[in-house]
Structure formats: structure tokens, C-alpha cells
Amino acid sequence: MILKKFHYKNVNSTNDIAIKLIKNSNNKSGIVIAENQKKGRGRYGKKWISFRGNIFVSIFFNLKKNNKSLKKMTLINCLLIKKLLSCYCKKRISIKPPNDLLINKKKISGILQEIIKKDKKKYMIIGIGINLIKNPDIINYPTTNLFEVSKKKINKMEIIHKLKKIYEKFIPKVNLY
């Protein structure tokens, strides 16, 4: 499966753009990439602080036959992002349930999943935020970024390309069950 790329300079939320693409087009899958995100969100309406230079993407696809629970899909998505981050960082990456990834007990990534329906079909949207070069200061919740833990400048588009490839392999598998 090939995910069609939708690249934007400024968005309120990549998940919101994915929802619009699903509802207003015939796209069954894609990856929304934003340079700047003004109103990124996490679970329960919490704000995702989006610093320019970090990674904000949403992947969406039609769920043809998905018998997996949302909880199981969250774990799978965390494992896929963990796999991606491990290409750039040799430190231990842990999952803080349900949807945060931590390095040295500091948040580096968050995932927001949403399911919507269009014409009796279900679509999954996976919003992914990765602190690539800068991280927010959050009271009582330490954060970090990939540059800080790897001590290497990492090409943002290279990571997004790898992420796209990981999901292009994964989506057909999830739709087999």
C-alpha cells in the first residue's frame, strides 16, 4: 500500500486535516505532514505543544476488517513509533500507557488515535507528534527531544519517510484480520 502525501505549511491539527480529507474526498489512505501545527491535541482534548521543527503527522486509512480493539491498536502504534525512534537512539525507549513514548523517563512522543465513519466505512486516524529538536516544559511531566538524547542532528524528512514506509507495510497486515 502507498500512502498519498499531503504536505502543509500551517495547520490547526493534522488529525483535523485527515478528517477533512476523508470526509471531502475519495482518499482511502494518506499521510498528512505539517511544518507548523497551531492547535495540536492529545487525549481528552489536552493540548499538544507543537514547536516548529518537530514532527507532526497524521496517518489515515480505511479499516476494512479490523477485529482489534482500540486499546490493542494503541499498543501496536506505540510499538511502531518505538521501532522508528530506535533507529536514531540507542537508549531504552519505554511506553507509558496508553500512548506516550519515553526516553530516560521523559516524554518524546505522543499518539492520538481517532476512528471516524464515512459511508458506513470506518477510518483510523493516527496523529503522531515527535519532539525532534525542541521539547516543552510541562510541570510534573518531564520531556525530551531526539536531538538531545541522540546528540545528532536528524533529518526531519528522513524520519517522516521511514515512518511512512513502516505504516505502508503495517496497514495491509491490520486489514487482513
C-alpha contacts under 8 A as a table, 3 or more apart, distances in Angstrom:
res1	aa1	res2	aa2	distance
1	M	168	E	5.30
1	M	169	K	7.11
1	M	171	I	7.44
1	M	172	P	6.76
2	I	30	G	7.95
2	I	168	E	5.87
3	L	29	S	5.80
3	L	30	G	4.36
3	L	31	I	6.00
3	L	164	K	7.09
3	L	168	E	6.49
4	K	29	S	6.74
4	K	30	G	4.43
4	K	31	I	6.12
5	K	30	G	5.87
5	K	31	I	5.09
5	K	32	V	6.24
5	K	33	I	7.41
6	F	30	G	7.17
6	F	31	I	6.05
6	F	32	V	4.77
6	F	33	I	6.13
7	H	32	V	6.00
7	H	33	I	4.80
7	H	34	A	5.98
8	Y	11	V	6.85
8	Y	32	V	7.65
8	Y	33	I	6.15
8	Y	34	A	4.80
8	Y	35	E	6.48
9	K	34	A	5.61
9	K	35	E	4.89
9	K	36	N	6.00
10	N	34	A	6.23
10	N	35	E	6.19
10	N	36	N	4.76
10	N	37	Q	5.92
10	N	38	K	7.47
11	V	14	T	6.56
11	V	17	I	7.62
11	V	34	A	6.61
11	V	36	N	6.36
11	V	37	Q	5.02
11	V	38	K	6.27
11	V	39	K	7.82
12	N	16	D	7.41
12	N	37	Q	5.31
12	N	38	K	4.63
12	N	39	K	4.64
12	N	40	G	6.54
13	S	16	D	5.15
13	S	17	I	6.51
13	S	37	Q	5.76
13	S	38	K	6.77
13	S	39	K	5.48
13	S	40	G	4.89
13	S	41	R	7.24
14	T	17	I	5.06
14	T	18	A	6.23
14	T	32	V	6.02
14	T	33	I	6.98
14	T	34	A	6.79
14	T	37	Q	7.31
14	T	40	G	7.41
14	T	56	F	6.89
14	T	57	V	5.95
14	T	58	S	5.50
14	T	127	G	6.91
15	N	18	A	4.98
15	N	19	I	6.21
15	N	32	V	7.98
15	N	57	V	7.94
15	N	58	S	5.63
15	N	125	I	6.71
15	N	126	I	7.44
15	N	127	G	5.80
16	D	19	I	5.09
16	D	20	K	6.33
17	I	20	K	5.08
17	I	21	L	6.16
17	I	32	V	7.24
18	A	21	L	5.04
18	A	22	I	6.20
18	A	31	I	7.96
18	A	32	V	6.54
18	A	58	S	6.74
18	A	59	I	7.56
18	A	60	F	6.58
18	A	125	I	7.05
19	I	22	I	5.20
19	I	23	K	6.14
19	I	116	I	7.72
19	I	125	I	7.79
20	K	23	K	5.11
20	K	24	N	5.71
20	K	25	S	7.97
21	L	24	N	5.34
21	L	25	S	5.53
21	L	26	N	7.94
21	L	27	N	6.79
22	I	25	S	5.78
22	I	26	N	6.86
22	I	27	N	6.11
22	I	28	K	6.93
22	I	118	K	7.52
22	I	123	Y	7.97
23	K	118	K	6.51
27	N	30	G	7.20
28	K	60	F	7.69
28	K	61	F	5.59
28	K	62	N	5.54
29	S	59	I	7.45
29	S	60	F	5.15
29	S	61	F	4.06
29	S	62	N	6.46
30	G	59	I	5.81
30	G	60	F	5.46
30	G	61	F	6.68
31	I	57	V	6.75
31	I	58	S	5.65
31	I	59	I	4.43
31	I	60	F	6.45
31	I	164	K	7.33
32	V	57	V	5.33
32	V	58	S	5.04
32	V	59	I	6.34
33	I	56	F	6.21
33	I	57	V	4.64
33	I	58	S	6.86
34	A	37	Q	6.45
34	A	55	I	7.70
34	A	56	F	5.77
34	A	57	V	6.44
35	E	52	R	6.65
35	E	53	G	6.97
35	E	54	N	7.98
35	E	55	I	7.68
35	E	56	F	7.35
36	N	50	S	7.22
36	N	51	F	7.45
36	N	52	R	5.61
36	N	53	G	7.85
36	N	56	F	7.75
37	Q	40	G	5.94
37	Q	50	S	5.84
37	Q	51	F	7.92
37	Q	52	R	7.88
37	Q	56	F	7.10
38	K	50	S	6.87
39	K	47	K	7.01
39	K	48	W	7.31
39	K	49	I	7.96
39	K	50	S	7.88
40	G	47	K	5.99
40	G	48	W	4.78
40	G	49	I	6.63
40	G	50	S	6.52
41	R	45	G	5.98
41	R	46	K	5.60
41	R	47	K	4.43
41	R	48	W	4.60
41	R	49	I	7.98
41	R	112	L	7.73
42	G	45	G	5.83
42	G	46	K	4.87
42	G	47	K	5.72
42	G	48	W	5.57
42	G	110	G	7.49
42	G	111	I	7.34
42	G	112	L	5.75
43	R	46	K	5.73
43	R	112	L	6.28
48	W	129	G	7.94
49	I	136	P	6.62
50	S	54	N	7.01
50	S	56	F	7.65
50	S	129	G	7.97
51	F	54	N	5.86
51	F	134	K	6.60
51	F	135	N	7.40
51	F	136	P	7.97
53	G	132	L	6.95
53	G	133	I	6.37
53	G	134	K	7.64
53	G	156	K	7.75
54	N	129	G	7.61
54	N	130	I	6.17
54	N	131	N	5.23
54	N	132	L	4.69
54	N	133	I	5.97
54	N	134	K	6.85
54	N	156	K	7.66
55	I	128	I	7.62
55	I	129	G	5.55
55	I	130	I	5.04
55	I	131	N	6.57
55	I	132	L	6.43
55	I	156	K	7.09
55	I	160	I	7.81
56	F	127	G	7.50
56	F	128	I	5.96
56	F	129	G	4.84
56	F	130	I	6.84
57	V	127	G	5.86
57	V	128	I	5.35
57	V	129	G	6.68
58	S	125	I	6.45
58	S	126	I	5.28
58	S	127	G	4.16
58	S	128	I	5.95
59	I	125	I	5.66
59	I	126	I	5.14
59	I	127	G	6.53
60	F	123	Y	6.73
60	F	124	M	5.50
60	F	125	I	4.34
60	F	126	I	6.30
61	F	123	Y	5.46
61	F	124	M	5.59
61	F	125	I	6.85
61	F	171	I	7.65
62	N	121	K	7.09
62	N	122	K	5.95
62	N	123	Y	4.35
62	N	124	M	6.45
63	L	66	N	5.87
63	L	121	K	7.39
63	L	122	K	5.42
63	L	123	Y	5.33
63	L	124	M	6.45
63	L	175	N	6.25
64	K	121	K	7.69
64	K	122	K	7.43
64	K	175	N	5.50
65	K	174	V	7.76
65	K	175	N	5.15
65	K	176	L	6.45
65	K	177	Y	5.73
66	N	174	V	6.64
66	N	175	N	5.96
66	N	176	L	7.78
66	N	177	Y	5.96
67	N	177	Y	6.42
68	K	72	K	6.09
68	K	73	M	6.46
69	S	72	K	5.14
69	S	73	M	6.25
70	L	73	M	4.98
70	L	74	T	6.10
71	K	74	T	5.11
71	K	75	L	6.49
71	K	98	P	7.68
72	K	75	L	5.16
72	K	76	I	6.26
73	M	76	I	4.97
73	M	77	N	6.08
74	T	77	N	5.15
74	T	78	C	6.19
74	T	98	P	6.80
74	T	99	N	6.43
74	T	113	Q	7.25
75	L	78	C	5.05
75	L	79	L	6.21
75	L	98	P	7.18
75	L	99	N	7.35
76	I	79	L	5.06
76	I	80	L	6.24
77	N	80	L	5.04
77	N	81	I	6.30
77	N	111	I	7.76
78	C	81	I	5.25
78	C	82	K	6.01
78	C	95	I	6.93
78	C	99	N	6.36
78	C	100	D	7.40
78	C	101	L	7.09
78	C	111	I	7.40
79	L	82	K	4.90
79	L	83	K	6.10
80	L	83	K	5.08
80	L	84	L	6.43
80	L	166	I	7.26
81	I	84	L	4.96
81	I	85	L	6.18
81	I	163	L	7.67
82	K	85	L	5.14
82	K	86	S	6.06
82	K	93	I	6.66
82	K	94	S	7.93
82	K	101	L	7.18
83	K	86	S	5.23
83	K	87	C	6.88
84	L	87	C	5.59
84	L	88	Y	7.58
84	L	159	I	7.70
84	L	162	K	7.21
84	L	163	L	6.64
84	L	166	I	7.99
85	L	88	Y	5.47
85	L	89	C	6.17
86	S	89	C	5.01
86	S	90	K	6.09
86	S	91	K	7.80
86	S	93	I	7.44
87	C	90	K	7.61
88	Y	146	L	7.76
88	Y	150	S	6.73
89	C	146	L	7.45
89	C	149	V	6.97
89	C	150	S	5.38
90	K	150	S	7.73
91	K	103	I	6.85
91	K	104	N	7.75
91	K	149	V	7.83
92	R	103	I	6.20
92	R	104	N	7.24
93	I	101	L	6.72
93	I	102	L	5.65
93	I	103	I	4.91
93	I	104	N	7.58
94	S	101	L	5.77
94	S	102	L	5.16
94	S	103	I	6.45
94	S	105	K	7.80
95	I	98	P	7.67
95	I	99	N	7.11
95	I	100	D	5.83
95	I	101	L	4.72
95	I	102	L	6.17
96	K	99	N	6.43
96	K	100	D	5.10
96	K	101	L	6.04
96	K	102	L	6.88
97	P	100	D	6.40
99	N	110	G	5.86
99	N	111	I	5.39
99	N	112	L	7.29
100	D	107	K	6.62
100	D	108	I	7.70
100	D	109	S	5.80
100	D	110	G	4.57
100	D	111	I	6.55
101	L	107	K	5.77
101	L	108	I	5.85
101	L	109	S	5.08
101	L	110	G	6.34
102	L	105	K	5.31
102	L	106	K	4.92
102	L	107	K	4.36
102	L	108	I	5.51
102	L	109	S	7.10
103	I	106	K	5.28
103	I	107	K	6.56
103	I	108	I	6.66
103	I	144	T	7.52
103	I	149	V	7.90
105	K	142	P	7.33
106	K	141	Y	7.35
106	K	142	P	4.82
106	K	143	T	4.41
106	K	144	T	5.63
107	K	110	G	7.73
107	K	141	Y	7.60
107	K	142	P	6.33
107	K	143	T	4.38
107	K	144	T	5.91
108	I	130	I	5.97
108	I	131	N	5.36
108	I	135	N	7.75
108	I	143	T	6.06
108	I	144	T	5.30
108	I	145	N	5.51
108	I	146	L	7.16
109	S	128	I	7.28
109	S	129	G	5.48
109	S	130	I	4.42
109	S	131	N	6.18
110	G	128	I	6.04
110	G	129	G	5.39
110	G	130	I	6.80
111	I	126	I	6.70
111	I	127	G	5.48
111	I	128	I	4.72
111	I	129	G	6.47
112	L	125	I	7.97
112	L	126	I	5.77
112	L	127	G	4.82
112	L	128	I	6.59
113	Q	124	M	7.03
113	Q	125	I	5.57
113	Q	126	I	4.59
113	Q	127	G	6.15
114	E	124	M	5.89
114	E	125	I	5.11
114	E	126	I	6.63
115	I	122	K	6.63
115	I	123	Y	5.51
115	I	124	M	4.61
115	I	125	I	6.14
116	I	122	K	5.78
116	I	123	Y	5.38
116	I	124	M	6.73
116	I	125	I	7.98
117	K	120	K	6.02
117	K	121	K	5.36
117	K	122	K	4.55
117	K	123	Y	6.13
118	K	121	K	5.28
118	K	122	K	6.60
118	K	123	Y	7.73
130	I	145	N	7.68
131	N	134	K	5.85
131	N	135	N	5.64
131	N	144	T	6.93
131	N	145	N	4.62
131	N	146	L	6.36
132	L	135	N	7.86
132	L	145	N	5.12
132	L	146	L	4.83
132	L	147	F	6.10
132	L	154	I	7.83
132	L	156	K	7.61
133	I	145	N	5.62
133	I	146	L	6.34
133	I	147	F	5.34
133	I	148	E	7.37
134	K	144	T	7.46
134	K	145	N	5.69
134	K	147	F	7.96
135	N	143	T	6.06
135	N	144	T	5.48
135	N	145	N	5.63
136	P	143	T	6.63
136	P	144	T	7.98
137	D	142	P	7.17
137	D	143	T	6.87
138	I	141	Y	5.37
138	I	142	P	6.43
138	I	143	T	7.29
139	I	142	P	7.46
144	T	148	E	6.80
144	T	149	V	7.44
145	N	148	E	5.40
145	N	149	V	6.54
146	L	149	V	5.29
146	L	150	S	5.85
146	L	151	K	7.91
147	F	150	S	5.34
147	F	151	K	5.34
147	F	152	K	5.57
147	F	153	K	5.91
147	F	154	I	7.02
148	E	151	K	5.49
148	E	152	K	7.86
154	I	158	E	7.88
154	I	159	I	7.86
155	N	158	E	5.28
155	N	159	I	6.61
156	K	159	I	5.32
156	K	160	I	6.36
157	M	160	I	4.95
157	M	161	H	5.98
158	E	161	H	5.07
158	E	162	K	6.26
159	I	162	K	5.10
159	I	163	L	6.09
160	I	163	L	4.94
160	I	164	K	6.09
161	H	164	K	5.08
161	H	165	K	6.32
162	K	165	K	5.07
162	K	166	I	6.19
163	L	166	I	5.13
163	L	167	Y	6.38
164	K	167	Y	5.32
164	K	168	E	6.10
165	K	168	E	4.98
165	K	169	K	6.39
166	I	169	K	5.43
166	I	170	F	6.22
167	Y	170	F	4.73
167	Y	171	I	5.79
168	E	171	I	5.80
168	E	172	P	7.37
169	K	172	P	6.47
169	K	173	K	7.28
170	F	173	K	5.34
170	F	174	V	6.49
171	I	174	V	5.26
171	I	175	N	6.34
172	P	175	N	5.20
172	P	176	L	6.50
173	K	176	L	5.35
173	K	177	Y	7.56
174	V	177	Y	6.23
